[in-house]
Amino acid sequence: MKKIKVVGDISLKTVKNAYTGANKKNLDLLNVNYGRDYKVDIEADIALAKAGYLSEDNQKLRETKGIEVGNIFQLGQYYSKLMNATFTDKKGKDQYYYMGCYGIGVDRTLATIVEAHHDAKGIIWPESIAPFKVHLIDLGQKETAARIYQDMTEKGIEVLYDDREDKSAGEKFADADLIGIPYRVVVSEKTLKDNSVEIKKREESEVKLVKISSLTEKFHAQ
């Protein structure tokens, strides 16, 4: 039988009268002290391990980020016995199910997406999961902006409409970057001189002018 190598942090020597497992099922130990009651094969500063530290075989440790999106809990036969949940095995005998529960959290999934898709200004939602496709901003051209909003909505384009009158253009742009909708569409006096609106993708710096008459077709084509 292969012996398991036990590695312990050097801080174990400072722990007095610990309560710990006993490496046996349904058994714990009380008042356990390092050196008297147990020893490890390797003592090391593993609790504060950092990137660049060397492993036992002289390999450098590498540090990466991870995000817990889902989880798995092994329940064993505890609940199957309580519910008398059984199946018949190949020998014709009843056996209790070995149970587990598995979950993917919606909140965690959203947090994971934001962690992976953002910049210093805010969120950058991927189009496939964005709550809206277009962030429509009205800069003093309410009638035209409202008409564009209605037209896009009727044609199935999901639009977040910012028609606030008490906010400056800079504030609205900052909020748009923070929220992170894939496309920002701006209606202003300047753009209407050319019967156009200003379009900018959230992750790009380039701004384009698009004719109002072809606006909805542009988004349907994407």
Contacts in CASP RR format, 6 or more apart in sequence:
PFRMAT RR
TARGET T0000
AUTHOR 0000-0000-0000
METHOD contacts of the structure
MODEL  1
MKKIKVVGDISLKTVKNAYTGANKKNLDLLNVNYGRDYKVDIEADIALAK
AGYLSEDNQKLRETKGIEVGNIFQLGQYYSKLMNATFTDKKGKDQYYYMG
CYGIGVDRTLATIVEAHHDAKGIIWPESIAPFKVHLIDLGQKETAARIYQ
DMTEKGIEVLYDDREDKSAGEKFADADLIGIPYRVVVSEKTLKDNSVEIK
KREESEVKLVKISSLTEKFHAQ
5 41 0 8 1.000
5 42 0 8 1.000
6 40 0 8 1.000
6 41 0 8 1.000
6 42 0 8 1.000
7 40 0 8 1.000
7 41 0 8 1.000
7 42 0 8 1.000
7 44 0 8 1.000
7 46 0 8 1.000
8 40 0 8 1.000
8 42 0 8 1.000
8 43 0 8 1.000
8 44 0 8 1.000
8 46 0 8 1.000
9 43 0 8 1.000
9 44 0 8 1.000
9 45 0 8 1.000
9 46 0 8 1.000
9 47 0 8 1.000
10 43 0 8 1.000
10 44 0 8 1.000
10 45 0 8 1.000
11 47 0 8 1.000
12 34 0 8 1.000
12 40 0 8 1.000
12 43 0 8 1.000
13 34 0 8 1.000
15 33 0 8 1.000
15 34 0 8 1.000
16 33 0 8 1.000
17 30 0 8 1.000
17 31 0 8 1.000
17 32 0 8 1.000
17 33 0 8 1.000
18 31 0 8 1.000
18 32 0 8 1.000
18 33 0 8 1.000
19 28 0 8 1.000
19 29 0 8 1.000
19 30 0 8 1.000
19 31 0 8 1.000
19 32 0 8 1.000
20 28 0 8 1.000
20 29 0 8 1.000
20 32 0 8 1.000
21 27 0 8 1.000
21 28 0 8 1.000
21 29 0 8 1.000
22 28 0 8 1.000
22 29 0 8 1.000
29 37 0 8 1.000
32 38 0 8 1.000
42 56 0 8 1.000
49 61 0 8 1.000
50 61 0 8 1.000
50 63 0 8 1.000
51 60 0 8 1.000
51 61 0 8 1.000
51 62 0 8 1.000
51 63 0 8 1.000
52 60 0 8 1.000
52 61 0 8 1.000
52 62 0 8 1.000
53 60 0 8 1.000
53 61 0 8 1.000
54 60 0 8 1.000
54 61 0 8 1.000
55 61 0 8 1.000
67 108 0 8 1.000
67 111 0 8 1.000
67 112 0 8 1.000
67 115 0 8 1.000
67 116 0 8 1.000
68 108 0 8 1.000
69 104 0 8 1.000
69 105 0 8 1.000
69 108 0 8 1.000
69 109 0 8 1.000
69 112 0 8 1.000
70 102 0 8 1.000
70 103 0 8 1.000
70 104 0 8 1.000
70 105 0 8 1.000
70 108 0 8 1.000
71 102 0 8 1.000
71 103 0 8 1.000
72 100 0 8 1.000
72 101 0 8 1.000
72 102 0 8 1.000
72 103 0 8 1.000
73 100 0 8 1.000
73 101 0 8 1.000
73 102 0 8 1.000
74 100 0 8 1.000
75 99 0 8 1.000
75 100 0 8 1.000
75 101 0 8 1.000
76 98 0 8 1.000
76 99 0 8 1.000
76 100 0 8 1.000
77 96 0 8 1.000
77 97 0 8 1.000
77 98 0 8 1.000
77 99 0 8 1.000
78 99 0 8 1.000
79 85 0 8 1.000
79 99 0 8 1.000
80 86 0 8 1.000
80 96 0 8 1.000
80 97 0 8 1.000
80 98 0 8 1.000
80 99 0 8 1.000
81 96 0 8 1.000
85 96 0 8 1.000
85 97 0 8 1.000
85 99 0 8 1.000
86 94 0 8 1.000
86 95 0 8 1.000
86 96 0 8 1.000
86 97 0 8 1.000
87 94 0 8 1.000
87 95 0 8 1.000
87 97 0 8 1.000
88 94 0 8 1.000
88 95 0 8 1.000
89 95 0 8 1.000
113 125 0 8 1.000
113 126 0 8 1.000
113 129 0 8 1.000
114 123 0 8 1.000
117 123 0 8 1.000
117 124 0 8 1.000
117 125 0 8 1.000
117 126 0 8 1.000
118 124 0 8 1.000
119 203 0 8 1.000
121 174 0 8 1.000
121 177 0 8 1.000
121 178 0 8 1.000
122 177 0 8 1.000
122 178 0 8 1.000
122 179 0 8 1.000
122 180 0 8 1.000
123 178 0 8 1.000
123 179 0 8 1.000
123 180 0 8 1.000
124 180 0 8 1.000
124 202 0 8 1.000
124 203 0 8 1.000
125 131 0 8 1.000
125 180 0 8 1.000
125 181 0 8 1.000
125 182 0 8 1.000
125 202 0 8 1.000
126 182 0 8 1.000
127 133 0 8 1.000
127 182 0 8 1.000
127 222 0 8 1.000
130 180 0 8 1.000
130 181 0 8 1.000
130 182 0 8 1.000
131 158 0 8 1.000
131 160 0 8 1.000
131 181 0 8 1.000
132 158 0 8 1.000
132 159 0 8 1.000
132 160 0 8 1.000
132 181 0 8 1.000
133 157 0 8 1.000
133 158 0 8 1.000
133 159 0 8 1.000
133 181 0 8 1.000
133 182 0 8 1.000
133 183 0 8 1.000
133 219 0 8 1.000
134 152 0 8 1.000
134 157 0 8 1.000
134 158 0 8 1.000
134 159 0 8 1.000
134 160 0 8 1.000
134 181 0 8 1.000
134 182 0 8 1.000
134 183 0 8 1.000
134 184 0 8 1.000
134 185 0 8 1.000
134 219 0 8 1.000
135 159 0 8 1.000
135 160 0 8 1.000
135 162 0 8 1.000
135 176 0 8 1.000
135 179 0 8 1.000
135 180 0 8 1.000
135 181 0 8 1.000
135 183 0 8 1.000
135 184 0 8 1.000
135 185 0 8 1.000
136 145 0 8 1.000
136 148 0 8 1.000
136 149 0 8 1.000
136 152 0 8 1.000
136 159 0 8 1.000
136 160 0 8 1.000
136 161 0 8 1.000
136 162 0 8 1.000
136 185 0 8 1.000
136 187 0 8 1.000
137 145 0 8 1.000
137 162 0 8 1.000
137 169 0 8 1.000
137 172 0 8 1.000
137 173 0 8 1.000
137 176 0 8 1.000
137 184 0 8 1.000
137 185 0 8 1.000
137 186 0 8 1.000
137 187 0 8 1.000
138 145 0 8 1.000
138 146 0 8 1.000
138 161 0 8 1.000
138 162 0 8 1.000
138 163 0 8 1.000
138 187 0 8 1.000
139 169 0 8 1.000
139 172 0 8 1.000
139 186 0 8 1.000
139 187 0 8 1.000
139 188 0 8 1.000
139 189 0 8 1.000
140 165 0 8 1.000
140 187 0 8 1.000
140 188 0 8 1.000
140 189 0 8 1.000
141 187 0 8 1.000
141 188 0 8 1.000
141 189 0 8 1.000
141 192 0 8 1.000
142 163 0 8 1.000
144 187 0 8 1.000
144 192 0 8 1.000
144 212 0 8 1.000
145 161 0 8 1.000
145 163 0 8 1.000
145 187 0 8 1.000
146 163 0 8 1.000
148 185 0 8 1.000
148 187 0 8 1.000
148 197 0 8 1.000
148 212 0 8 1.000
148 215 0 8 1.000
149 159 0 8 1.000
149 161 0 8 1.000
151 215 0 8 1.000
151 216 0 8 1.000
152 159 0 8 1.000
152 215 0 8 1.000
152 216 0 8 1.000
152 219 0 8 1.000
153 159 0 8 1.000
155 216 0 8 1.000
155 220 0 8 1.000
157 216 0 8 1.000
157 219 0 8 1.000
157 220 0 8 1.000
160 179 0 8 1.000
160 181 0 8 1.000
162 172 0 8 1.000
162 175 0 8 1.000
162 176 0 8 1.000
164 172 0 8 1.000
167 175 0 8 1.000
169 188 0 8 1.000
173 184 0 8 1.000
176 184 0 8 1.000
176 202 0 8 1.000
177 202 0 8 1.000
180 202 0 8 1.000
181 202 0 8 1.000
182 201 0 8 1.000
182 202 0 8 1.000
183 199 0 8 1.000
183 200 0 8 1.000
183 201 0 8 1.000
183 202 0 8 1.000
183 219 0 8 1.000
184 198 0 8 1.000
184 199 0 8 1.000
184 200 0 8 1.000
184 201 0 8 1.000
184 202 0 8 1.000
185 197 0 8 1.000
185 198 0 8 1.000
185 199 0 8 1.000
185 215 0 8 1.000
186 197 0 8 1.000
186 198 0 8 1.000
186 199 0 8 1.000
186 200 0 8 1.000
187 197 0 8 1.000
188 198 0 8 1.000
191 197 0 8 1.000
191 198 0 8 1.000
191 209 0 8 1.000
194 209 0 8 1.000
194 211 0 8 1.000
195 211 0 8 1.000
195 212 0 8 1.000
195 213 0 8 1.000
196 209 0 8 1.000
196 210 0 8 1.000
196 211 0 8 1.000
196 212 0 8 1.000
197 209 0 8 1.000
197 210 0 8 1.000
197 212 0 8 1.000
197 215 0 8 1.000
198 207 0 8 1.000
198 208 0 8 1.000
198 209 0 8 1.000
199 207 0 8 1.000
199 208 0 8 1.000
199 209 0 8 1.000
199 210 0 8 1.000
199 218 0 8 1.000
200 206 0 8 1.000
200 207 0 8 1.000
200 208 0 8 1.000
210 218 0 8 1.000
END
